[in-house]
Amino acid sequence: MTPDNVKGYIQQGLECEYIEVDGDGRHFDAVIVSKAFEGKGLLQQQRLVFQVLGDRMEIIHALSMQTFTPEQWAKRA
């Protein structure tokens, strides 16, 4: 499993305005910006990503993520 694999799997199930994934094959860090997060709390946003990854989470040992709506992301920049 590579960071590009994880990124691709997330993009297949979630429309992302921006996504960056780094990792060593088992532990990954992700920054994900998506309109799908609008109106959802942080826990709901992360659950949505885990749902998109589904059974692949058995291969991914750890995924640390920062999730943002496009509006939140724009305010960060």
Sequence and secondary structure as in RCSB ss.txt:
>XXXX:A:sequence
MTPDNVKGYIQQGLECEYIEVDGDGRHFDAVIVSKAFEGKGLLQQQRLVFQVLGDRMEIIHALSMQTFTPEQWAK
RA
>XXXX:A:secstr
  HHHHHHHHHHHS  SEEEEEESSSEEEEEEE GGGTT  HHHHHHHHHHHHGGGGGT SEEEEEEE HHHHHH
H 
